Amino acid sequence: MRKENIVIVGLAVFAAVSAATWLLLVAPAMTGNEINMPQGVTSQSVDHYELHMIVLWICVIIGICVFTAMFTSIVLHRKSRGYKAAKFSHSTRAEIIWTVIPVLILVGMSLPATLALVRMEDSSGSEMTIKVTGFQWRWKYEYLDHDLGFISSLDSASNAARQLNSGVDPRSIDNYLLDVDHPLVLPVNRKIKFLITADDVIHSWWVPDLGWKRDAIPGFVNEAWTNIKTPGTYRGQCAELCGKDHGFMPIVVRALSEADFESWIASKLAESRDQEQELNRLWTRQELMQHGQEVYESACATCHQPAGQGLLPAFPALAGSEIATGPVDAHLDLVMNGRDGTAMSGWRDKLVVTDIAAVLTYTRNAFGNNTGDVVQPMTIANMKQQGSQQEAAP
């Protein structure tokens, strides 16, 4: 009878533990409340998900066996039934068993894990290369195979809503703090290599659906790759505490079909050629002010505030400031090259020429400054060219 009781109780505990495990792992998915690791949309993320499930089920099986044995012993061999604890110092056989079996399990898990790590680091055979540069608090994307690049910032609706006393309900903004003005657009079914770096502090480029993240470190280039299988929009964020606006540095990836991606590339290259043509004409003050306000709200308002009142002590006010109302050359040099020892970074390589000219014109004529100065894009282009020549000179 005692052996039969042991078998019955053991089976009952095994069934109870198995049912509890099923409820924890499967029931949430059946009700739409997924608690498991997402599978993602890339070949890498599928590898990681499968590895995760292998290790998870090994742990589940071990847990079921251990808890079944434990609860069976507690129920059938308790003191109230007359059982007494055995007295022994050690068991060589038991020690060998509980050492060898875990080692074999760990070795078995290490094999697929090692293969996944090797594949994750192998970017050979890439069909295109994207350079990602993080800086406070935006991302710069460069398509090295297409001579194309742009800055991606928090979208204007989220940026306006997040300001103090904005009066805008964040719940009325779609994808609040998770949308950008210029998403990274990629083709599906193409192996893409990423070169990831930063030009000020450490950032981290992370889109969960891609299945990996990489630190963006100044002076160092990290490599990664992806191959997106499903068209769609995938969102992420900077995953490294990089300063006061760390939480406002989202990432948006749009995956398009091959044909749609080629059309997008053609349109962006045409847009870039149009911008080059814009350098050769004289912009009106109204055009510069209008465009400058858009650039300021996207790139400058975070630190200097929407009304130019600043955020002391790190970010001085622009309204009535000596810089914004003083000599144009000094203001231009500060915006282009930044200033050591302050939070002001140089925007020479972070904004296009027309953006710099427009925002300079705007800040010198907004917030009550009214200097009347107009900075043309050609002036900025010539300054950048001279700077490049000086850097190239021996």
N, C-alpha and C positions, 0 to 999 in steps of 0.2 A: 504493500500500500504506500509505503513511504516513497519508493521510487516512482510510482504512478503519480503521487501528489507533486513530486518534483517536476515531472514532465508536464503535468497539467498547468501548474503555476508558471512554469517557464514559458510555455506556449502563450499563456494569457498575457504575461508581461511583455513578451516579444511582440504580440499583436498590438498591445496598448502603445508601446514605444513606436512601433512602425506607423500606427495611425496618427500619433502626435506629430511624427516627422512629416508625414504626407500633408497634414493640415498646415504645417508651417511653411512647406516648400511649394506645394501645388495649389492649395486653396486660394492664396492671395492672387495668383495668376488667373484662376477661374473667375474671380470676382472683379478683376480689373485693377487690383491693388498689388501690383508687382513689387516684390521685395528682393528679387534675385538680381544678379548682375545683368545689365542690358546687353544684348547681343551685338549691337552696332551694325554698321553698313559697309565695312571694309573687310578685305581678306584677313588683315591682322586682327581685327576685333573678333572675327569668327574663331580664329585660332585661340585667342585669349579666353573666349567664352567656353570653348570646348575643353581647354585645359582646366578652367575653373570648375566646370561640371564634373570632370574626372576626379579632381581632388575632393570636391564637395561630396560626391557619392561614396568615395573611399572613407571619408570622415563619418558620413552617415552610417555606413555599415559597421564601422568600428564602434560608433556610439551605441547603436542598437545592441550589438553583442555585449558590450561592457555593461550597459544599464540593465539588460536582461539578466545577466549573471549576477549583478549586484542586488537587484530587487528580489530575484529568486532566493538568493542566500539570506537576505534580510527577512523575507516572509517565512521561509521554511526552516531556518536554522537559528531562530531567535531564542533568547534565554528562557522565555516563558514556555517553550516547548521542551525544555530540559537539556538543550544543547550547551556544551561548554567549549570555549575557544581552545584550539589546539596550541600546544607549546612546542615550538621548534625554532632553531636558529637560522637555518637557511635550507634552500633546496637547489642544488646545482642544476637539476633538470629544468626547474621553473625559470631559473635565471637565464639559462641558455635560450629557452623558448621566448621569453619576453624581451630578449636582446636581439635574437636573429630575426624574428618576424617583423618588428618595427624597422630594422635595417633594410630588409627586403622591400617593405612597403615604401620607404623613403627613396630607395634606389629606383623602384618602379615609377614613382612620381617624378623623379628628377629627369628621366629620359625625355618625356614629352615637353617638360619645362625647358630643358636645354635646347631642344630643337626649335621651340617657339622663340627663345631668345636669339638664336642664330638667325632665324628668318627675319626677326624684327630689326636686326642691325644690318641686314644685307640690302643695300640700296642699289646694287648693280642692275643694269638693264633698265634704268629709269628712262622714260620717254620725254620728260620735261622737268625743269628745275624752278622752284619758287624760293626766293630769298625773303625771309621774314625778319624784320627788325623791330624790336620793341623799344619804345621810349615813353616817358611819362606824358600822357597816358593814352597812347595810341599804338597802332600797328602800321608798319610800312610794308607793303607787298611789292616785290619786283619779279616780273616774269622774265627770267634771264634769257629764255629762248625767243622772246618776242620784243625785247627792248621796250618794255612797258612797266610802269609802276605807279602806285598811288598810295595815299594815306587813308586808313580806315579809322573812323572815330565814332564815339557814341552818337546815336541819331539825335537830331535836334529836338524831337518831341520829348524823349526821355531826359535829355540834358536840361530842357526848360522846366520839366516837372520836378526834377530833383533839387532845384535851387531852393534855398531857404525862402519861405513866405511866397512861393510861386503862385499859390492859390489853385494849382492844378492837381486833381486827384490822380495819383499814379495808377489806380485801377482802371482809369479810362484810357490808358496808353497800352496799345498792343505790344507784347513782348517788352515790357518796361525793363530798362537797363540791360536788355539782351538783344538789342538791335543796333545796327550801324548804318552810317551813310553810304559806305562803299564796301560791300561784302567781297570776300575772296571767292572768285568764280573758278571752278575746276571742272574738267571733263570726267565722265565716268569711264570705267574700264580702261584706265590708262595709269601706268605706274609713275608716280610723281615724287621726286626727291625734294626735300625741304632743307634749306640751309638757314638755321635759326640763330640769331645773335641779338645784341642790344647795344645801345650807345650811351646809356647813362647808369641805370641800376639793373639788378637781376629781375627779369620777368619770367613768365612761364606760359608757353602757348599750349592750350588744352581745349580740345573738342572731344567730349566723351564718346560720341558716335564713331569717331575715327579709331578709337582703341588705344591711344597713347598720348603722352604729353612730353614736352621737352623744355628745359630751362633755356632762357635767352640770356646769355651772360656777356657783358661788355668785354671786347677783346678776344672772344672765343666763339667758334662756330660749331654748333651741334647739328648733326645730321639726323634725318628721319625720312620716312617714305610712307606713302599711302596708295591705295588702289580702291577707289570708291565704286561700289557695285550698284547702288540705287540712287537715281536722281532725287534731289530734294534739298531742303535747307536745314543745316545743322549748326547748332549754336554752342558756344563755349565761352570761357572767360580766362583772364590772366589768373594763374593759380599760384602766384608768388606775391607776398605782401610787398608792394613796390612803391608805396607812398600814400598820401592822403586820398587820392582818387583811384586807388587800387580796385575798388568795387565798381568803377565806371569805365572799365576797359574790356568790353565784350569782344567776342570773335564770332563772325558769321561766315559760314562756308556754304556757297550755293553750288550744287553739283548738277551739271547739265549734260545732255546727250552730246555726242561728238559734233553733230551738225550745229546744234545751238551754241556750243562753246566756240566753234570757229566763227560763227556769225557775231558773237559777242566780242571776240578778239578783234575782228575786222572793224567793228563799230568803235571800239576803244582806241585803236590805232588811228582811225579817221578823226576822232575827237582830239587825239594828241597832236595831229597835224594842224587841226584848226587852232589849237592853242598856240602853236608856234607862229601861225600867221597873225594871231592877235598881238604878238610882241611888236610887230612892225607898224602898228597904227597908234594914233594918239587917242587914249581913252578920255571920255568926258568925266568931269568931276562927279556927276550924278551916277555914272556907271561904276566908277571906282567906289563911291560911298555905298551903293547898294550891294555890290559884291563883297566889299570889305566888311559890311555888317554880318553877312553870312559866314565869312571866314572867322571873324571875331567870335561869334556865338559858338562856332564849332571848335575853334582851337585856343581861344584866349580867355573866354568868359569863365572857364572853370577856375582859373587862378585869380584873374583881375576883376571877376564878378561882372554880371550883365551891364550894370550902369557905370562900370569903370571905377567903382569905389575901392577896389582892392580888398585884400584879406591879410591884414597885418598880423605878425611882423614879416612873414616870408614874401608876401606878394603886395607890392606897393600900389597905390591908386594911380590910375592914368588920368583921371579928371584933374586938370590943373597941374599936372606933374611937370617938373623941369625937363624931363626927357621928351614927353609928348608935345611940349610947347617950345622946346629949345631948338637948336640947330638940327636940320633934317639929317645931316650926315651922321651925327652922333646917335640919333634914334635908329637910323638904318643899320649902323654897325652893331648896335645892341640886339636888334631883332635877328640879324643875320648870324651873328657869332656868339651871342649870349654873353654872360659875364661870370668870370670865375668867382667862387665864393658866395654865389647867390643861387636861388632856385631858377633863375632865368637861363634856359638852354637856348642854343642857337637853332634857328629855323631854316637855315640856308638849304639844307638837304631834306627838309621835312615838308616843305610847302613848295608849290610851283611858283614861278616868277610872278604870274598875274595875281596869285593869292597874296604874296608878300607886298606887292605894290598897292593892292586894294586895301589891305588891312592897315598899312601905314597911313594911307590917305584917310581912312576912316577914323583911326584913333587920334589923328592930329586935328580932326574937324568935328569930332563927336564929344559928348560929355561936357559941353561948354568950352572946349579948347579953341575951336574956331580960328586956327592959324591961317587958313586959306591955302595951305600947301597942297599940291597935287603931285604924287609920285607915280611916274609912268613905268610900266613893265620893262621897257627897254633899258631904263636906268638900272634896274635890278639885274637884268640879263648881263649887261656890261660889267657890273660889279662882280658877279659870279664868275664870269670869264676871266677877269683880271686875277681874281683869287686863285682860280685853277692854274693859271699860268705861273703864278708865283710859287704855288706848291710844287709844280713840276720842275721848276728851275733848280739846277744843282747847287 
